[in-house]
Amino acid sequence: MADNIDKNERFEQGMKTRRAVLGDAHVDRAQTVATGFDQPFQQLITEAAWGTVWSGNHWTKRERSMVTIALLAALGQDEELAMHVRATANTGATEADIREALLHVAIYAGVPAANHAFKTAKLALAGMKADSSSEEETK
């Protein structure tokens, strides 16, 4: 993204990208529970993470997904890891991509971090499969 875009444009681009990756329901929930206390944080992540980093054009959303999953796993950020595993439904990263990212975590960040991340990812993936099965049944 160009550095000369204004803050409002970066926020709008960030919101568009955030919705594309995480889904409208997730973003709507985050906005609904935002208060005056954490609204500046929501603004920051929308502009910086989503409007700048995730909106860049050098990597695909699939590639960004895999790197993000590996970093969150290495840092032990379970809730964010699960959220980004679920987001792979929108980024094009596959279960095999997730597995490969977590195997890298095992080598470069440690087996305990990867072991825990595999558990977290398996739960998130199982939840996604259950959700898609429920949707198929209601059709």
N, CA, C and O atoms as CSV, one atom per row, in Angstrom:
chain,resi,resn,atom,element,x,y,z
A,1,MET,N,N,0.840,-1.182,0.000
A,1,MET,CA,C,0.000,0.000,0.000
A,1,MET,C,C,0.881,1.240,0.000
A,1,MET,O,O,1.984,1.240,0.548
A,2,ALA,N,N,0.385,2.268,-0.609
A,2,ALA,CA,C,1.141,3.521,-0.670
A,2,ALA,C,C,1.150,4.193,0.697
A,2,ALA,O,O,0.170,4.141,1.441
A,3,ASP,N,N,2.274,4.822,1.009
A,3,ASP,CA,C,2.401,5.510,2.286
A,3,ASP,C,C,1.651,6.828,2.319
A,3,ASP,O,O,1.452,7.394,3.394
A,4,ASN,N,N,1.232,7.329,1.172
A,4,ASN,CA,C,0.616,8.641,1.126
A,4,ASN,C,C,-0.914,8.610,1.241
A,4,ASN,O,O,-1.555,9.643,1.045
A,5,ILE,N,N,-1.500,7.483,1.545
A,5,ILE,CA,C,-2.952,7.479,1.722
A,5,ILE,C,C,-3.289,8.028,3.094
A,5,ILE,O,O,-2.522,7.869,4.044
A,6,ASP,N,N,-4.438,8.675,3.192
A,6,ASP,CA,C,-4.772,9.274,4.480
A,6,ASP,C,C,-5.351,8.247,5.447
A,6,ASP,O,O,-5.676,7.119,5.076
A,7,LYS,N,N,-5.464,8.679,6.690
A,7,LYS,CA,C,-5.876,7.795,7.778
A,7,LYS,C,C,-7.266,7.201,7.528
A,7,LYS,O,O,-7.490,6.022,7.803
A,8,ASN,N,N,-8.192,8.000,7.013
A,8,ASN,CA,C,-9.539,7.497,6.742
A,8,ASN,C,C,-9.528,6.421,5.663
A,8,ASN,O,O,-10.235,5.419,5.766
A,9,GLU,N,N,-8.712,6.639,4.619
A,9,GLU,CA,C,-8.607,5.632,3.567
A,9,GLU,C,C,-7.994,4.345,4.106
A,9,GLU,O,O,-8.436,3.249,3.758
A,10,ARG,N,N,-6.975,4.477,4.956
A,10,ARG,CA,C,-6.334,3.303,5.542
A,10,ARG,C,C,-7.324,2.545,6.431
A,10,ARG,O,O,-7.359,1.315,6.426
A,11,PHE,N,N,-8.129,3.294,7.195
A,11,PHE,CA,C,-9.138,2.657,8.041
A,11,PHE,C,C,-10.165,1.927,7.173
A,11,PHE,O,O,-10.513,0.780,7.453
A,12,GLU,N,N,-10.644,2.583,6.131
A,12,GLU,CA,C,-11.646,1.957,5.248
A,12,GLU,C,C,-11.074,0.710,4.574
A,12,GLU,O,O,-11.747,-0.318,4.500
A,13,GLN,N,N,-9.841,0.795,4.085
A,13,GLN,CA,C,-9.196,-0.375,3.486
A,13,GLN,C,C,-9.018,-1.465,4.531
A,13,GLN,O,O,-9.234,-2.645,4.256
A,14,GLY,N,N,-8.624,-1.061,5.728
A,14,GLY,CA,C,-8.446,-2.024,6.808
A,14,GLY,C,C,-9.738,-2.731,7.161
A,14,GLY,O,O,-9.747,-3.943,7.377
A,15,MET,N,N,-10.823,-1.989,7.221
A,15,MET,CA,C,-12.112,-2.602,7.549
A,15,MET,C,C,-12.540,-3.569,6.447
A,15,MET,O,O,-13.078,-4.641,6.728
A,16,LYS,N,N,-12.301,-3.189,5.205
A,16,LYS,CA,C,-12.633,-4.071,4.076
A,16,LYS,C,C,-11.830,-5.376,4.164
A,16,LYS,O,O,-12.385,-6.465,4.017
A,17,THR,N,N,-10.526,-5.255,4.404
A,17,THR,CA,C,-9.666,-6.436,4.501
A,17,THR,C,C,-10.007,-7.257,5.732
A,17,THR,O,O,-10.064,-8.484,5.664
A,18,ARG,N,N,-10.233,-6.597,6.846
A,18,ARG,CA,C,-10.582,-7.291,8.091
A,18,ARG,C,C,-11.844,-8.127,7.909
A,18,ARG,O,O,-11.909,-9.277,8.343
A,19,ARG,N,N,-12.842,-7.534,7.262
A,19,ARG,CA,C,-14.089,-8.270,7.002
A,19,ARG,C,C,-13.862,-9.430,6.039
A,19,ARG,O,O,-14.445,-10.500,6.213
A,20,ALA,N,N,-13.020,-9.230,5.023
A,20,ALA,CA,C,-12.750,-10.292,4.052
A,20,ALA,C,C,-12.049,-11.479,4.700
A,20,ALA,O,O,-12.305,-12.626,4.337
A,21,VAL,N,N,-11.163,-11.208,5.659
A,21,VAL,CA,C,-10.391,-12.274,6.297
A,21,VAL,C,C,-11.154,-12.913,7.454
A,21,VAL,O,O,-11.265,-14.137,7.526
A,22,LEU,N,N,-11.677,-12.095,8.352
A,22,LEU,CA,C,-12.305,-12.627,9.567
A,22,LEU,C,C,-13.808,-12.858,9.433
A,22,LEU,O,O,-14.390,-13.605,10.220
A,23,GLY,N,N,-14.428,-12.238,8.468
A,23,GLY,CA,C,-15.862,-12.386,8.268
A,23,GLY,C,C,-16.632,-11.267,8.947
A,23,GLY,O,O,-16.206,-10.724,9.966
A,24,ASP,N,N,-17.771,-10.937,8.363
A,24,ASP,CA,C,-18.612,-9.858,8.889
A,24,ASP,C,C,-19.063,-10.122,10.317
A,24,ASP,O,O,-19.066,-9.208,11.142
A,25,ALA,N,N,-19.444,-11.357,10.622
A,25,ALA,CA,C,-19.966,-11.662,11.960
A,25,ALA,C,C,-18.925,-11.365,13.031
A,25,ALA,O,O,-19.252,-10.778,14.063
A,26,HIS,N,N,-17.694,-11.755,12.803
A,26,HIS,CA,C,-16.629,-11.508,13.789
A,26,HIS,C,C,-16.394,-10.012,13.969
A,26,HIS,O,O,-16.325,-9.522,15.096
A,27,VAL,N,N,-16.273,-9.292,12.867
A,27,VAL,CA,C,-15.997,-7.857,12.940
A,27,VAL,C,C,-17.175,-7.122,13.576
A,27,VAL,O,O,-16.984,-6.214,14.385
A,28,ASP,N,N,-18.384,-7.516,13.210
A,28,ASP,CA,C,-19.570,-6.882,13.814
A,28,ASP,C,C,-19.597,-7.102,15.321
A,28,ASP,O,O,-19.919,-6.183,16.074
A,29,ARG,N,N,-19.260,-8.321,15.772
A,29,ARG,CA,C,-19.213,-8.602,17.212
A,29,ARG,C,C,-18.175,-7.721,17.896
A,29,ARG,O,O,-18.444,-7.148,18.953
A,30,ALA,N,N,-16.995,-7.610,17.300
A,30,ALA,CA,C,-15.926,-6.792,17.880
A,30,ALA,C,C,-16.357,-5.331,17.973
A,30,ALA,O,O,-16.062,-4.660,18.962
A,31,GLN,N,N,-17.038,-4.845,16.971
A,31,GLN,CA,C,-17.486,-3.450,16.992
A,31,GLN,C,C,-18.613,-3.242,17.995
A,31,GLN,O,O,-18.693,-2.188,18.626
A,32,THR,N,N,-19.473,-4.223,18.147
A,32,THR,CA,C,-20.597,-4.117,19.078
A,32,THR,C,C,-20.125,-4.015,20.518
A,32,THR,O,O,-20.709,-3.275,21.309
A,33,VAL,N,N,-19.076,-4.747,20.869
A,33,VAL,CA,C,-18.606,-4.752,22.254
A,33,VAL,C,C,-17.541,-3.690,22.528
A,33,VAL,O,O,-17.099,-3.536,23.667
A,34,ALA,N,N,-17.132,-2.964,21.501
A,34,ALA,CA,C,-16.123,-1.913,21.703
A,34,ALA,C,C,-16.719,-0.792,22.553
A,34,ALA,O,O,-17.884,-0.424,22.406
A,35,THR,N,N,-15.894,-0.270,23.433
A,35,THR,CA,C,-16.295,0.843,24.296
A,35,THR,C,C,-15.336,2.008,24.060
A,35,THR,O,O,-14.392,1.897,23.278
A,36,GLY,N,N,-15.579,3.093,24.723
A,36,GLY,CA,C,-14.669,4.220,24.632
A,36,GLY,C,C,-13.266,3.853,25.077
A,36,GLY,O,O,-12.287,4.444,24.623
A,37,PHE,N,N,-13.173,2.878,25.966
A,37,PHE,CA,C,-11.863,2.429,26.467
A,37,PHE,C,C,-11.035,1.749,25.389
A,37,PHE,O,O,-9.855,2.056,25.225
A,38,ASP,N,N,-11.651,0.820,24.648
A,38,ASP,CA,C,-10.863,0.068,23.664
A,38,ASP,C,C,-11.078,0.512,22.215
A,38,ASP,O,O,-10.488,-0.073,21.306
A,39,GLN,N,N,-11.898,1.516,21.981
A,39,GLN,CA,C,-12.107,1.995,20.614
A,39,GLN,C,C,-10.812,2.469,19.956
A,39,GLN,O,O,-10.599,2.186,18.777
A,40,PRO,N,N,-9.933,3.184,20.680
A,40,PRO,CA,C,-8.660,3.561,20.047
A,40,PRO,C,C,-7.836,2.333,19.615
A,40,PRO,O,O,-7.139,2.384,18.603
A,41,PHE,N,N,-7.915,1.250,20.369
A,41,PHE,CA,C,-7.215,0.025,19.995
A,41,PHE,C,C,-7.833,-0.569,18.730
A,41,PHE,O,O,-7.109,-0.994,17.829
A,42,GLN,N,N,-9.166,-0.602,18.654
A,42,GLN,CA,C,-9.846,-1.105,17.456
A,42,GLN,C,C,-9.442,-0.281,16.233
A,42,GLN,O,O,-9.211,-0.831,15.156
A,43,GLN,N,N,-9.359,1.027,16.403
A,43,GLN,CA,C,-8.931,1.926,15.320
A,43,GLN,C,C,-7.504,1.581,14.891
A,43,GLN,O,O,-7.214,1.481,13.699
A,44,LEU,N,N,-6.623,1.402,15.866
A,44,LEU,CA,C,-5.218,1.089,15.590
A,44,LEU,C,C,-5.071,-0.207,14.808
A,44,LEU,O,O,-4.378,-0.241,13.791
A,45,ILE,N,N,-5.717,-1.277,15.275
A,45,ILE,CA,C,-5.525,-2.555,14.577
A,45,ILE,C,C,-6.174,-2.537,13.200
A,45,ILE,O,O,-5.680,-3.176,12.271
A,46,THR,N,N,-7.278,-1.808,13.065
A,46,THR,CA,C,-7.919,-1.726,11.749
A,46,THR,C,C,-7.012,-0.998,10.765
A,46,THR,O,O,-6.867,-1.424,9.620
A,47,GLU,N,N,-6.404,0.093,11.205
A,47,GLU,CA,C,-5.522,0.853,10.315
A,47,GLU,C,C,-4.177,0.164,10.102
A,47,GLU,O,O,-3.729,0.015,8.965
A,48,ALA,N,N,-3.531,-0.257,11.187
A,48,ALA,CA,C,-2.161,-0.778,11.078
A,48,ALA,C,C,-2.131,-2.233,10.609
A,48,ALA,O,O,-1.508,-2.554,9.596
A,49,ALA,N,N,-2.808,-3.109,11.354
A,49,ALA,CA,C,-2.749,-4.539,11.004
A,49,ALA,C,C,-3.493,-4.820,9.703
A,49,ALA,O,O,-2.956,-5.459,8.799
A,50,TRP,N,N,-4.719,-4.345,9.616
A,50,TRP,CA,C,-5.563,-4.691,8.470
A,50,TRP,C,C,-5.405,-3.728,7.304
A,50,TRP,O,O,-5.420,-4.160,6.151
A,51,GLY,N,N,-5.253,-2.431,7.572
A,51,GLY,CA,C,-5.155,-1.442,6.503
A,51,GLY,C,C,-3.773,-1.323,5.901
A,51,GLY,O,O,-3.623,-0.851,4.774
A,52,THR,N,N,-2.753,-1.750,6.647
A,52,THR,CA,C,-1.384,-1.672,6.142
A,52,THR,C,C,-0.821,-3.063,5.876
A,52,THR,O,O,-0.558,-3.412,4.725
A,53,VAL,N,N,-0.633,-3.855,6.916
A,53,VAL,CA,C,0.042,-5.148,6.762
A,53,VAL,C,C,-0.792,-6.139,5.944
A,53,VAL,O,O,-0.312,-6.668,4.942
A,54,TRP,N,N,-2.022,-6.391,6.358
A,54,TRP,CA,C,-2.841,-7.376,5.658
A,54,TRP,C,C,-3.314,-6.888,4.288
A,54,TRP,O,O,-3.714,-7.699,3.453
A,55,SER,N,N,-3.276,-5.590,4.047
A,55,SER,CA,C,-3.729,-5.053,2.757
A,55,SER,C,C,-2.585,-4.878,1.765
A,55,SER,O,O,-2.807,-4.434,0.638
A,56,GLY,N,N,-1.387,-5.217,2.163
A,56,GLY,CA,C,-0.261,-5.114,1.249
A,56,GLY,C,C,-0.429,-6.047,0.061
A,56,GLY,O,O,-1.214,-6.992,0.122
A,57,ASN,N,N,0.295,-5.793,-1.009
A,57,ASN,CA,C,0.115,-6.615,-2.210
A,57,ASN,C,C,1.308,-7.519,-2.531
A,57,ASN,O,O,1.348,-8.129,-3.599
A,58,HIS,N,N,2.270,-7.611,-1.622
A,58,HIS,CA,C,3.425,-8.471,-1.895
A,58,HIS,C,C,3.131,-9.942,-1.606
A,58,HIS,O,O,3.566,-10.821,-2.350
A,59,TRP,N,N,2.402,-10.209,-0.539
A,59,TRP,CA,C,2.002,-11.581,-0.198
A,59,TRP,C,C,0.514,-11.744,-0.412
A,59,TRP,O,O,-0.248,-10.779,-0.358
A,60,THR,N,N,0.109,-12.985,-0.656
A,60,THR,CA,C,-1.319,-13.295,-0.735
A,60,THR,C,C,-1.888,-13.411,0.674
A,60,THR,O,O,-1.141,-13.516,1.647
A,61,LYS,N,N,-3.190,-13.393,0.775
A,61,LYS,CA,C,-3.825,-13.590,2.082
A,61,LYS,C,C,-3.502,-14.987,2.620
A,61,LYS,O,O,-3.364,-15.164,3.830
A,62,ARG,N,N,-3.381,-15.968,1.743
A,62,ARG,CA,C,-2.996,-17.333,2.157
A,62,ARG,C,C,-1.619,-17.312,2.819
A,62,ARG,O,O,-1.430,-17.898,3.885
A,63,GLU,N,N,-0.662,-16.638,2.189
A,63,GLU,CA,C,0.687,-16.567,2.752
A,63,GLU,C,C,0.678,-15.812,4.085
A,63,GLU,O,O,1.341,-16.223,5.037
A,64,ARG,N,N,-0.061,-14.728,4.151
A,64,ARG,CA,C,-0.148,-13.963,5.399
A,64,ARG,C,C,-0.777,-14.816,6.500
A,64,ARG,O,O,-0.377,-14.743,7.662
A,65,SER,N,N,-1.752,-15.614,6.122
A,65,SER,CA,C,-2.414,-16.502,7.073
A,65,SER,C,C,-1.421,-17.472,7.695
A,65,SER,O,O,-1.397,-17.648,8.913
A,66,MET,N,N,-0.610,-18.096,6.865
A,66,MET,CA,C,0.343,-19.090,7.365
A,66,MET,C,C,1.374,-18.452,8.290
A,66,MET,O,O,1.703,-19.015,9.333
A,67,VAL,N,N,1.885,-17.283,7.917
A,67,VAL,CA,C,2.867,-16.602,8.759
A,67,VAL,C,C,2.223,-16.190,10.077
A,67,VAL,O,O,2.821,-16.352,11.141
A,68,THR,N,N,1.024,-15.665,10.009
A,68,THR,CA,C,0.320,-15.224,11.217
A,68,THR,C,C,0.065,-16.396,12.152
A,68,THR,O,O,0.266,-16.283,13.361
A,69,ILE,N,N,-0.373,-17.513,11.603
A,69,ILE,CA,C,-0.614,-18.713,12.409
A,69,ILE,C,C,0.674,-19.167,13.089
A,69,ILE,O,O,0.663,-19.489,14.277
A,70,ALA,N,N,1.769,-19.197,12.360
A,70,ALA,CA,C,3.049,-19.612,12.952
A,70,ALA,C,C,3.471,-18.660,14.074
A,70,ALA,O,O,3.899,-19.102,15.140
A,71,LEU,N,N,3.351,-17.366,13.830
A,71,LEU,CA,C,3.750,-16.396,14.857
A,71,LEU,C,C,2.882,-16.496,16.102
A,71,LEU,O,O,3.393,-16.485,17.222
A,72,LEU,N,N,1.585,-16.593,15.913
A,72,LEU,CA,C,0.689,-16.692,17.069
A,72,LEU,C,C,0.935,-17.978,17.842
A,72,LEU,O,O,0.876,-17.989,19.072
A,73,ALA,N,N,1.212,-19.060,17.125
A,73,ALA,CA,C,1.514,-20.329,17.792
A,73,ALA,C,C,2.802,-20.211,18.594
A,73,ALA,O,O,2.869,-20.658,19.739
A,74,ALA,N,N,3.819,-19.612,17.996
A,74,ALA,CA,C,5.107,-19.469,18.676
A,74,ALA,C,C,4.984,-18.603,19.932
A,74,ALA,O,O,5.697,-18.819,20.912
A,75,LEU,N,N,4.083,-17.631,19.897
A,75,LEU,CA,C,3.887,-16.731,21.033
A,75,LEU,C,C,2.871,-17.263,22.044
A,75,LEU,O,O,2.662,-16.648,23.090
A,76,GLY,N,N,2.234,-18.406,21.743
A,76,GLY,CA,C,1.255,-18.983,22.662
A,76,GLY,C,C,-0.042,-18.192,22.759
A,76,GLY,O,O,-0.700,-18.194,23.800
A,77,GLN,N,N,-0.403,-17.527,21.689
A,77,GLN,CA,C,-1.623,-16.703,21.672
A,77,GLN,C,C,-2.792,-17.537,21.160
A,77,GLN,O,O,-3.183,-17.430,19.998
A,78,ASP,N,N,-3.345,-18.369,22.042
A,78,ASP,CA,C,-4.338,-19.374,21.660
A,78,ASP,C,C,-5.607,-18.807,21.041
A,78,ASP,O,O,-6.060,-19.305,20.010
A,79,GLU,N,N,-6.186,-17.781,21.645
A,79,GLU,CA,C,-7.441,-17.236,21.117
A,79,GLU,C,C,-7.242,-16.646,19.728
A,79,GLU,O,O,-8.046,-16.876,18.824
A,80,GLU,N,N,-6.174,-15.891,19.567
A,80,GLU,CA,C,-5.878,-15.299,18.251
A,80,GLU,C,C,-5.523,-16.399,17.244
A,80,GLU,O,O,-5.901,-16.318,16.075
A,81,LEU,N,N,-4.800,-17.421,17.699
A,81,LEU,CA,C,-4.466,-18.545,16.823
A,81,LEU,C,C,-5.737,-19.214,16.321
A,81,LEU,O,O,-5.878,-19.445,15.120
A,82,ALA,N,N,-6.660,-19.528,17.216
A,82,ALA,CA,C,-7.914,-20.167,16.816
A,82,ALA,C,C,-8.689,-19.282,15.841
A,82,ALA,O,O,-9.251,-19.770,14.861
A,83,MET,N,N,-8.713,-17.977,16.118
A,83,MET,CA,C,-9.410,-17.051,15.234
A,83,MET,C,C,-8.798,-17.083,13.832
A,83,MET,O,O,-9.525,-17.088,12.838
A,84,HIS,N,N,-7.469,-17.106,13.750
A,84,HIS,CA,C,-6.825,-17.107,12.439
A,84,HIS,C,C,-6.904,-18.470,11.756
A,84,HIS,O,O,-6.884,-18.538,10.527
A,85,VAL,N,N,-6.994,-19.543,12.514
A,85,VAL,CA,C,-7.264,-20.848,11.896
A,85,VAL,C,C,-8.648,-20.812,11.258
A,85,VAL,O,O,-8.821,-21.259,10.124
A,86,ARG,N,N,-9.634,-20.281,11.978
A,86,ARG,CA,C,-10.986,-20.158,11.402
A,86,ARG,C,C,-10.984,-19.252,10.172
A,86,ARG,O,O,-11.732,-19.490,9.223
A,87,ALA,N,N,-10.149,-18.221,10.185
A,87,ALA,CA,C,-10.088,-17.284,9.062
A,87,ALA,C,C,-9.542,-17.929,7.791
A,87,ALA,O,O,-9.721,-17.387,6.700
A,88,THR,N,N,-8.882,-19.068,7.916
A,88,THR,CA,C,-8.363,-19.719,6.707
A,88,THR,C,C,-9.483,-20.093,5.742
A,88,THR,O,O,-9.231,-20.295,4.554
A,89,ALA,N,N,-10.704,-20.186,6.231
A,89,ALA,CA,C,-11.840,-20.426,5.341
A,89,ALA,C,C,-11.974,-19.284,4.331
A,89,ALA,O,O,-12.529,-19.466,3.247
A,90,ASN,N,N,-11.464,-18.112,4.695
A,90,ASN,CA,C,-11.548,-16.938,3.825
A,90,ASN,C,C,-10.231,-16.588,3.133
A,90,ASN,O,O,-10.227,-15.820,2.171
A,91,THR,N,N,-9.127,-17.134,3.603
A,91,THR,CA,C,-7.820,-16.757,3.042
A,91,THR,C,C,-7.274,-17.767,2.047
A,91,THR,O,O,-6.329,-17.468,1.317
A,92,GLY,N,N,-7.854,-18.950,2.011
A,92,GLY,CA,C,-7.374,-19.967,1.086
A,92,GLY,C,C,-6.301,-20.881,1.658
A,92,GLY,O,O,-5.865,-21.813,0.983
A,93,ALA,N,N,-5.867,-20.631,2.886
A,93,ALA,CA,C,-4.903,-21.545,3.509
A,93,ALA,C,C,-5.634,-22.844,3.858
A,93,ALA,O,O,-6.773,-22.820,4.324
A,94,THR,N,N,-4.978,-23.951,3.633
A,94,THR,CA,C,-5.578,-25.267,3.845
A,94,THR,C,C,-5.127,-25.867,5.174
A,94,THR,O,O,-4.252,-25.325,5.850
A,95,GLU,N,N,-5.733,-26.987,5.532
A,95,GLU,CA,C,-5.281,-27.714,6.723
A,95,GLU,C,C,-3.812,-28.109,6.567
A,95,GLU,O,O,-3.049,-28.060,7.532
A,96,ALA,N,N,-3.418,-28.497,5.366
A,96,ALA,CA,C,-2.012,-28.852,5.128
A,96,ALA,C,C,-1.113,-27.631,5.340
A,96,ALA,O,O,-0.015,-27.765,5.880
A,97,ASP,N,N,-1.557,-26.457,4.929
A,97,ASP,CA,C,-0.785,-25.230,5.168
A,97,ASP,C,C,-0.635,-24.966,6.661
A,97,ASP,O,O,0.448,-24.618,7.132
A,98,ILE,N,N,-1.716,-25.131,7.393
A,98,ILE,CA,C,-1.683,-24.922,8.846
A,98,ILE,C,C,-0.700,-25.898,9.485
A,98,ILE,O,O,0.127,-25.512,10.312
A,99,ARG,N,N,-0.799,-27.160,9.093
A,99,ARG,CA,C,0.107,-28.175,9.629
A,99,ARG,C,C,1.562,-27.812,9.344
A,99,ARG,O,O,2.402,-27.898,10.239
A,100,GLU,N,N,1.871,-27.410,8.119
A,100,GLU,CA,C,3.245,-27.068,7.763
A,100,GLU,C,C,3.742,-25.868,8.564
A,100,GLU,O,O,4.895,-25.842,8.994
A,101,ALA,N,N,2.874,-24.873,8.767
A,101,ALA,CA,C,3.262,-23.709,9.575
A,101,ALA,C,C,3.592,-24.149,10.997
A,101,ALA,O,O,4.563,-23.679,11.589
A,102,LEU,N,N,2.775,-25.056,11.543
A,102,LEU,CA,C,3.003,-25.520,12.918
A,102,LEU,C,C,4.220,-26.432,13.028
A,102,LEU,O,O,4.865,-26.473,14.076
A,103,LEU,N,N,4.541,-27.155,11.974
A,103,LEU,CA,C,5.780,-27.938,11.979
A,103,LEU,C,C,6.990,-27.003,12.025
A,103,LEU,O,O,7.982,-27.304,12.689
A,104,HIS,N,N,6.909,-25.886,11.331
A,104,HIS,CA,C,7.981,-24.888,11.411
A,104,HIS,C,C,8.094,-24.335,12.828
A,104,HIS,O,O,9.194,-24.096,13.326
A,105,VAL,N,N,6.958,-24.137,13.462
A,105,VAL,CA,C,6.974,-23.660,14.850
A,105,VAL,C,C,7.729,-24.647,15.725
A,105,VAL,O,O,8.514,-24.242,16.583
A,106,ALA,N,N,7.501,-25.938,15.516
A,106,ALA,CA,C,8.176,-26.957,16.330
A,106,ALA,C,C,9.694,-26.824,16.228
A,106,ALA,O,O,10.398,-26.924,17.233
A,107,ILE,N,N,10.188,-26.601,15.030
A,107,ILE,CA,C,11.636,-26.513,14.824
A,107,ILE,C,C,12.196,-25.181,15.292
A,107,ILE,O,O,13.247,-25.146,15.932
A,108,TYR,N,N,11.512,-24.085,14.984
A,108,TYR,CA,C,12.087,-22.759,15.235
A,108,TYR,C,C,11.643,-22.102,16.533
A,108,TYR,O,O,12.294,-21.171,17.007
A,109,ALA,N,N,10.535,-22.575,17.118
A,109,ALA,CA,C,10.066,-21.959,18.369
A,109,ALA,C,C,9.919,-22.976,19.498
A,109,ALA,O,O,9.742,-22.597,20.655
A,110,GLY,N,N,9.992,-24.259,19.168
A,110,GLY,CA,C,9.951,-25.285,20.198
A,110,GLY,C,C,8.776,-26.231,20.085
A,110,GLY,O,O,7.670,-25.852,19.699
A,111,VAL,N,N,9.053,-27.467,20.434
A,111,VAL,CA,C,8.041,-28.520,20.377
A,111,VAL,C,C,6.862,-28.237,21.318
A,111,VAL,O,O,5.721,-28.452,20.909
A,112,PRO,N,N,7.073,-27.770,22.547
A,112,PRO,CA,C,5.918,-27.500,23.405
A,112,PRO,C,C,4.962,-26.460,22.812
A,112,PRO,O,O,3.744,-26.610,22.914
A,113,ALA,N,N,5.504,-25.412,22.195
A,113,ALA,CA,C,4.646,-24.398,21.571
A,113,ALA,C,C,3.848,-25.006,20.425
A,113,ALA,O,O,2.655,-24.741,20.283
A,114,ALA,N,N,4.505,-25.812,19.615
A,114,ALA,CA,C,3.821,-26.448,18.495
A,114,ALA,C,C,2.798,-27.463,18.971
A,114,ALA,O,O,1.700,-27.545,18.420
A,115,ASN,N,N,3.147,-28.235,19.985
A,115,ASN,CA,C,2.225,-29.228,20.525
A,115,ASN,C,C,0.932,-28.566,20.971
A,115,ASN,O,O,-0.161,-29.027,20.641
A,116,HIS,N,N,1.066,-27.492,21.718
A,116,HIS,CA,C,-0.116,-26.777,22.192
A,116,HIS,C,C,-0.879,-26.158,21.020
A,116,HIS,O,O,-2.110,-26.177,21.001
A,117,ALA,N,N,-0.155,-25.613,20.049
A,117,ALA,CA,C,-0.796,-24.995,18.887
A,117,ALA,C,C,-1.544,-26.037,18.055
A,117,ALA,O,O,-2.622,-25.747,17.536
A,118,PHE,N,N,-0.995,-27.232,17.920
A,118,PHE,CA,C,-1.702,-28.293,17.199
A,118,PHE,C,C,-3.041,-28.592,17.881
A,118,PHE,O,O,-4.057,-28.768,17.207
A,119,LYS,N,N,-3.040,-28.647,19.203
A,119,LYS,CA,C,-4.295,-28.882,19.935
A,119,LYS,C,C,-5.297,-27.769,19.673
A,119,LYS,O,O,-6.472,-28.030,19.415
A,120,THR,N,N,-4.833,-26.539,19.740
A,120,THR,CA,C,-5.707,-25.389,19.506
A,120,THR,C,C,-6.249,-25.406,18.083
A,120,THR,O,O,-7.443,-25.190,17.870
A,121,ALA,N,N,-5.387,-25.659,17.114
A,121,ALA,CA,C,-5.802,-25.694,15.714
A,121,ALA,C,C,-6.786,-26.828,15.450
A,121,ALA,O,O,-7.768,-26.647,14.731
A,122,LYS,N,N,-6.520,-28.010,16.038
A,122,LYS,CA,C,-7.437,-29.133,15.849
A,122,LYS,C,C,-8.831,-28.802,16.358
A,122,LYS,O,O,-9.823,-29.132,15.709
A,123,LEU,N,N,-8.916,-28.153,17.514
A,123,LEU,CA,C,-10.223,-27.747,18.048
A,123,LEU,C,C,-10.912,-26.755,17.131
A,123,LEU,O,O,-12.110,-26.871,16.876
A,124,ALA,N,N,-10.168,-25.784,16.635
A,124,ALA,CA,C,-10.753,-24.781,15.731
A,124,ALA,C,C,-11.224,-25.434,14.435
A,124,ALA,O,O,-12.312,-25.132,13.945
A,125,LEU,N,N,-10.420,-26.316,13.887
A,125,LEU,CA,C,-10.799,-27.003,12.646
A,125,LEU,C,C,-12.021,-27.896,12.859
A,125,LEU,O,O,-12.907,-27.953,12.006
A,126,ALA,N,N,-12.067,-28.588,13.987
A,126,ALA,CA,C,-13.233,-29.433,14.290
A,126,ALA,C,C,-14.486,-28.575,14.412
A,126,ALA,O,O,-15.555,-28.966,13.944
A,127,GLY,N,N,-14.361,-27.420,15.033
A,127,GLY,CA,C,-15.495,-26.507,15.144
A,127,GLY,C,C,-15.968,-26.022,13.785
A,127,GLY,O,O,-17.168,-25.890,13.544
A,128,MET,N,N,-15.016,-25.759,12.899
A,128,MET,CA,C,-15.373,-25.327,11.543
A,128,MET,C,C,-16.114,-26.433,10.802
A,128,MET,O,O,-17.096,-26.175,10.104
A,129,LYS,N,N,-15.638,-27.661,10.957
A,129,LYS,CA,C,-16.293,-28.789,10.293
A,129,LYS,C,C,-17.695,-29.006,10.851
A,129,LYS,O,O,-18.628,-29.285,10.099
A,130,ALA,N,N,-17.843,-28.878,12.158
A,130,ALA,CA,C,-19.158,-29.030,12.781
A,130,ALA,C,C,-20.112,-27.937,12.299
A,130,ALA,O,O,-21.281,-28.199,12.018
A,131,ASP,N,N,-19.601,-26.719,12.207
A,131,ASP,CA,C,-20.423,-25.603,11.722
A,131,ASP,C,C,-20.861,-25.829,10.286
A,131,ASP,O,O,-22.014,-25.567,9.941
A,132,SER,N,N,-19.946,-26.318,9.436
A,132,SER,CA,C,-20.315,-26.538,8.031
A,132,SER,C,C,-21.278,-27.703,7.898
A,132,SER,O,O,-22.126,-27.702,7.007
A,133,SER,N,N,-21.161,-28.708,8.777
A,133,SER,CA,C,-22.106,-29.826,8.757
A,133,SER,C,C,-23.493,-29.344,9.147
A,133,SER,O,O,-24.488,-29.750,8.547
A,134,SER,N,N,-23.560,-28.471,10.158
A,134,SER,CA,C,-24.845,-27.916,10.605
A,134,SER,C,C,-25.485,-27.094,9.506
A,134,SER,O,O,-26.700,-27.142,9.313
A,135,GLU,N,N,-24.658,-26.330,8.773
A,135,GLU,CA,C,-25.191,-25.524,7.676
A,135,GLU,C,C,-25.733,-26.405,6.574
A,135,GLU,O,O,-26.766,-26.089,5.983
A,136,GLU,N,N,-25.049,-27.520,6.281
A,136,GLU,CA,C,-25.505,-28.437,5.235
A,136,GLU,C,C,-26.837,-29.080,5.620
A,136,GLU,O,O,-27.705,-29.282,4.771
A,137,GLU,N,N,-26.990,-29.398,6.902
A,137,GLU,CA,C,-28.222,-30.038,7.369
A,137,GLU,C,C,-29.419,-29.113,7.264
A,137,GLU,O,O,-30.539,-29.578,7.051
A,138,THR,N,N,-29.205,-27.820,7.411
A,138,THR,CA,C,-30.312,-26.862,7.381
A,138,THR,C,C,-30.697,-26.451,5.954
A,138,THR,O,O,-31.701,-25.768,5.751
A,139,LYS,N,N,-29.906,-26.863,4.980
A,139,LYS,CA,C,-30.213,-26.500,3.587
A,139,LYS,C,C,-31.267,-27.393,3.006
A,139,LYS,O,O,-31.645,-27.229,1.846
